[in-house]
Amino acid sequence: QVQLVESGGGLIQAGGSLRVSCAASGSIFSINDMGWYRQAPGKQRELVATMTVGGSTKYADSVKGRFSISRDNAKNTVYLQMNSLKPEDTAVYYCNLKDWNTRIDYWGQGTQVTVSS
């Protein structure tokens, strides 16, 4: 089993910056992707950014140039630096770990990010 614990969400004004973190613990296979998804009220959960253990990244078009994902493999932690935040970035942000050995997706409990205009 893998547990994911997120931290760092909150209320921020438009144009501001925020960083969210996610620490993974438990039986973590070395080959995995870690990343962030978000879900706004009334909308489906969508990918924000992911990073492989080797460092390859993928971003949603809506956050390219504003958000940056990074990870510390030694700490099994992934970070999402969010700059130039917009009200449309308001959502619950979920940490995700894809274990390529078991093909299981693990999710954190979510952290609320609210961007006021």
C-alpha positions as CSV (number, residue, x, y, z in Angstrom):
1,Q,0.0,0.0,0.0
2,V,1.0,3.6,-0.7
3,Q,-0.1,6.6,1.2
4,L,0.0,10.1,-0.2
5,V,-0.1,13.2,2.0
6,E,-0.6,16.6,0.4
7,S,0.2,20.0,2.0
8,G,0.4,23.6,1.0
9,G,-3.0,24.5,-0.4
10,G,-4.9,27.7,0.6
11,L,-6.4,31.0,-0.5
12,I,-4.4,33.3,-2.7
13,Q,-5.1,36.4,-4.8
14,A,-4.9,36.2,-8.5
15,G,-1.4,36.7,-9.8
16,G,0.1,35.2,-6.7
17,S,2.1,32.0,-6.2
18,L,1.6,28.9,-4.2
19,R,3.5,25.6,-3.8
20,V,1.9,22.3,-2.9
21,S,3.7,19.2,-1.8
22,C,3.0,15.5,-1.7
23,A,4.9,13.0,0.3
24,A,4.5,9.3,-0.5
25,S,5.1,6.5,1.9
26,G,4.6,2.7,2.0
27,S,5.5,0.1,-0.6
28,I,6.8,2.3,-3.4
29,F,8.1,0.7,-6.5
30,S,11.0,2.4,-8.0
31,I,9.4,2.9,-11.4
32,N,6.6,5.3,-10.9
33,D,5.1,8.6,-12.1
34,M,4.1,11.2,-9.7
35,G,1.9,14.2,-10.4
36,W,-1.0,16.4,-9.8
37,Y,-4.6,16.5,-11.0
38,R,-7.3,18.9,-10.1
39,Q,-11.1,19.0,-9.9
40,A,-13.2,22.1,-9.9
41,P,-16.8,22.1,-8.8
42,G,-19.1,20.5,-11.4
43,K,-16.1,19.5,-13.6
44,Q,-14.2,16.3,-14.2
45,R,-10.8,15.7,-12.6
46,E,-8.1,16.8,-15.0
47,L,-4.4,16.3,-15.3
48,V,-2.3,19.3,-14.2
49,A,1.3,18.0,-14.4
50,T,3.1,14.7,-14.1
51,M,6.7,13.7,-13.8
52,T,8.4,10.3,-14.3
53,V,11.1,9.1,-12.0
54,G,13.5,9.9,-14.7
55,G,12.4,13.5,-14.9
56,S,10.2,13.6,-18.0
57,T,7.3,16.0,-17.5
58,K,3.8,16.5,-19.0
59,Y,1.7,19.6,-18.4
60,A,-1.9,20.7,-19.2
61,D,-1.9,23.4,-21.8
62,S,-3.7,25.7,-19.4
63,V,-0.8,25.7,-17.0
64,K,2.2,25.6,-19.2
65,G,4.6,28.5,-18.5
66,R,3.0,29.1,-15.1
67,F,3.2,25.9,-13.2
68,S,6.3,23.8,-12.6
69,I,6.5,20.2,-11.3
70,S,9.5,18.8,-9.5
71,R,10.3,15.7,-7.4
72,D,12.8,14.5,-4.9
73,N,13.1,10.8,-5.5
74,A,15.1,10.2,-2.3
75,K,12.2,11.6,-0.3
76,N,9.4,10.3,-2.5
77,T,8.0,13.8,-2.7
78,V,6.6,15.7,-5.6
79,Y,6.1,19.5,-5.7
80,L,3.9,21.8,-7.8
81,Q,5.0,25.4,-8.0
82,M,2.1,27.5,-9.2
83,N,2.8,31.0,-10.4
84,S,0.6,33.7,-11.9
85,L,-2.5,32.0,-10.5
86,K,-5.8,32.7,-12.0
87,P,-9.3,32.3,-10.6
88,E,-9.9,29.4,-13.0
89,D,-7.1,27.5,-11.2
90,T,-9.4,27.2,-8.2
91,A,-9.9,23.5,-7.5
92,V,-9.1,20.6,-5.2
93,Y,-5.6,19.5,-6.2
94,Y,-5.0,15.7,-5.9
95,C,-1.6,14.1,-5.8
96,N,-1.2,10.9,-7.8
97,L,1.3,8.1,-8.0
98,K,1.2,5.6,-10.8
99,D,3.0,2.4,-9.8
100,W,4.3,0.8,-13.1
101,N,4.9,-2.6,-11.3
102,T,1.3,-3.1,-10.0
103,R,-0.4,-0.7,-12.5
104,I,-2.2,0.8,-9.5
105,D,-3.1,4.5,-9.2
106,Y,-2.8,6.0,-5.7
107,W,-4.4,9.2,-4.8
108,G,-4.0,11.7,-2.0
109,Q,-6.9,13.2,-0.1
110,G,-6.8,16.5,-2.0
111,T,-5.9,20.0,-1.0
112,Q,-8.0,23.0,-1.8
113,V,-6.5,25.9,-3.8
114,T,-8.7,28.9,-4.1
115,V,-7.7,31.9,-6.2
116,S,-9.6,35.1,-5.6
117,S,-10.0,37.8,-8.3
